[in-house]
Amino acid sequence: MIAIAAVIAPQPAAAWDGTPKALAARVGAATAPGCDVCHRAEAAPVGAADQPFAKALVARGLDADGAAPIDRAIAKMRADKVDSDGDGAQDLDEVAWGADPNRADVPEAQGEAPQYGCAARAPAEGAAGWAAIGLVVAAALAGRARARGLRTRAR
């Protein structure tokens, strides 16, 4: 009797074994995401698909049947521009980058901070040198003109 109850008792749906690899291939990720992208880390790789990213996939048709449902779910996620963590990056892009679509972890900007105003314009190659020469020439001419003016007044 106990054996029969165990057989007919509802079982959680098992994820298709190829889901992480199929997901990676379809979004262009270098590596497959970990189980924790769909399952809580302490429950991975078993347990309910309870993470926001997994819920978004399931809401768009993902089930345990294989590749066709994941293709439909991905297409719907792209069309809906799903961003489960609200960080401005779409879930499927984050998976492609190797980031966690369940956590707002947009990388900080790299490089120098942007500049505004006159300093923002980069001089053309070699222009800085010519500008310096121009300033020296202008200063020399101004000094020469001033010296002439002083000599003229002295007479």
C-alpha positions in Angstrom: 0.0 0.0 0.0 2.8 2.4 0.9 4.6 1.6 -2.4 1.5 2.4 -4.4 1.1 5.8 -2.6 4.7 6.6 -3.3 4.1 5.9 -7.0 0.9 7.9 -7.4 1.9 10.8 -5.1 2.5 14.0 -7.1 6.2 14.5 -7.8 7.8 17.8 -8.6 8.5 18.3 -12.3 12.1 17.5 -13.1 14.0 20.0 -15.3 15.0 18.7 -18.7 18.6 17.6 -18.2 19.7 19.8 -21.2 18.1 23.0 -20.0 21.3 24.9 -18.9 23.2 23.9 -22.0 20.3 24.6 -24.3 19.7 28.0 -22.7 23.4 28.9 -23.1 23.5 27.8 -26.7 20.3 29.8 -27.5 21.4 33.1 -25.9 25.1 32.9 -27.0 26.6 32.3 -23.5 30.1 31.0 -23.3 29.2 28.7 -20.4 26.0 27.2 -19.2 24.4 28.9 -16.2 24.5 27.2 -12.8 21.5 25.5 -11.3 21.0 28.4 -9.0 19.8 30.6 -11.9 16.5 28.6 -11.6 16.7 27.0 -8.1 17.6 28.4 -4.8 21.2 27.8 -4.2 20.6 25.6 -1.1 18.1 23.5 -3.1 20.0 23.3 -6.4 20.0 21.2 -8.5 16.7 19.8 -7.1 13.6 21.5 -5.9 11.2 23.9 -7.4 12.2 26.3 -10.0 11.5 29.2 -7.7 13.9 32.0 -8.8 12.4 35.0 -10.7 14.2 34.0 -13.9 12.8 30.5 -13.8 9.3 31.8 -13.0 9.5 34.1 -16.0 10.5 31.1 -18.2 7.7 28.9 -16.8 5.2 31.7 -17.3 6.2 31.8 -21.0 5.9 28.0 -21.6 9.0 26.3 -20.3 8.3 22.8 -18.9 10.3 19.6 -18.5 9.6 18.3 -22.1 12.7 19.4 -23.9 14.0 21.9 -26.5 10.8 23.0 -28.2 9.3 24.6 -25.0 12.6 26.3 -24.2 12.7 27.9 -27.7 9.2 29.2 -27.3 9.8 30.5 -23.8 13.0 32.3 -24.9 11.2 33.8 -27.8 8.5 35.1 -25.5 11.0 36.4 -23.0 12.8 38.3 -25.8 9.5 39.7 -27.1 8.5 40.7 -23.5 11.9 42.2 -22.7 11.9 40.4 -19.3 14.1 42.0 -16.7 13.5 40.0 -13.5 15.8 41.9 -11.2 14.9 45.4 -12.5 18.5 46.4 -13.2 17.8 47.6 -16.8 19.4 44.6 -18.5 17.2 41.9 -20.0 17.4 38.5 -18.4 18.6 36.6 -21.5 21.4 39.2 -22.1 22.5 38.7 -18.5 22.6 34.9 -19.0 24.7 35.5 -22.2 27.1 37.7 -20.2 27.4 35.1 -17.4 25.6 37.3 -14.9 22.8 36.4 -12.6 19.4 37.6 -14.0 17.9 37.2 -10.5 20.2 39.8 -8.9 20.9 43.4 -10.0 24.7 43.1 -10.5 25.4 45.3 -13.5 29.1 45.8 -13.7 30.5 49.2 -12.9 31.7 51.3 -15.8 35.3 50.8 -16.7 37.7 53.6 -17.7 37.8 57.3 -17.1 34.7 59.2 -16.1 33.1 61.3 -18.9 34.1 64.9 -19.2 31.9 67.8 -20.1 32.6 71.2 -21.6 35.7 72.3 -23.5 37.9 69.6 -21.8 35.7 66.9 -23.3 36.9 67.6 -26.9 40.0 65.6 -27.6 42.4 67.4 -29.8 43.3 65.8 -33.1 46.5 63.9 -33.2 49.4 66.4 -33.0 47.0 69.3 -32.5 48.2 69.7 -28.9 51.7 70.3 -30.0 50.7 72.8 -32.6 48.5 74.6 -30.1 51.5 74.9 -27.7 53.6 76.3 -30.5 50.9 78.7 -31.4 50.7 80.0 -27.8 54.4 80.5 -27.7 54.4 82.4 -31.0 51.4 84.5 -29.8 53.2 85.3 -26.6 56.4 86.2 -28.4 54.5 88.5 -30.8 52.6 90.1 -28.0 55.8 90.7 -26.1 57.5 92.2 -29.2 54.5 94.5 -29.8 54.5 95.6 -26.2 58.3 96.3 -26.3 57.8 98.4 -29.5 55.0 100.4 -27.7 57.3 101.1 -24.8 60.1 102.3 -27.1 57.8 104.5 -29.0 56.5 106.2 -25.9 60.0 106.7 -24.5 61.0 108.8 -27.5 
